[in-house]
């Protein structure tokens, strides 16, 4: 089972955004506000698509623990 919670997805998203910003700064580039907003929006959309899957996985773990 995946055992990915919504909280984990949120934490991963924040780490991804922090890492992307740090990477840009290390190259001497400041992330543009528009670009940062676009990326945050994209990550948010992806999380919204995957959150129901995480919930289904959680429910399967509870109600069908032996299911492969």
N, C-alpha and C positions, 0 to 999 in steps of 0.2 A: 504494500500500500504506500501511497505517496506521503501521507501524514503532513500535508502542507496546510497550515492554518491561514486565515486571513491576516492575522497578526504577522506571521512570517513573511507573507507576500508584501505587506506594508514595509516591514523592516528591510527586505531585499530591495524594494523600490528606493527607499531613502539611501541605502548604501550605493546603489547604482548611480543615483543622481549626484551624491557627494563625490563618488569616484570620477564621474565624468567631468564635474566642475574642477576637481583637483588636477585631472589630466590636462584640461585646457590651460589652467593657470601655470602648470609646469612647462608648458610650451610657450609661455609668454603671451598667451591669448586670454582675454577676458571673455567669459561667455556672454553673448548678447542676451538681453532680457527677452527679446522675442524668441530667440532660439531656445533658451531655457524654458520658457513657457510652453513652447511647442513640444519639447521633449517631455516635460512633466505631464502635459495633456496626453501624449502618446502612451506613456507608461500607465497613466490612470485608466485609459481606455483598455489597455491590455489586462490590467488587473481586474477590471470590471468583467471582462470576458472570461477570465480564469477563476474568479472567485466562486462562481456556482460549481465549477468542477471540483474545487477544493472542498466545498461543502458536501458534494455528492461522495467524494472519497472518504470524508470523515464519517458520513452516515453508513457507508458500506463497511467501514472498519467496525462500527458499533453493531450493526445488524447482520453482517455476514463476514465475521472475522476470518474464516477459513477460505474465503473466496480468493482465487489466484489473481 
